[in-house]
């Protein structure tokens, strides 16, 4: 299994279950933690900074979520410890092919790439290698 720990941030239970299984079956990681809200994720990251900063972390985050969407969540991430932030590889997930949304994601310094839903595990593997 990969040395990466994965965090899924998505309000859709089905997407969380499917993506968790894809990550495990593909051999990318058996360490997957999921959150249904950005605030839960940020709280977890803040409370576990020391442990999380020791190894690579991959975040797969939905763009469209109620209350706090993916872009607002990125703003919240900026308040986290910089040492921890450097361990994050953030990929945003979207079912939208709206070029405005794609451009906005690609222009954010925290986002490595925007990926279309459903998650293409082979594309993700290539990006992580």
Helices and strands as residue ranges (DSSP letters): E 5-9, H 13-25, E 32-35, H 38-47, H 49-52, E 57-62, H 70-77, H 82-85, E 88-94, H 99-107, E 111-116, H 121-128
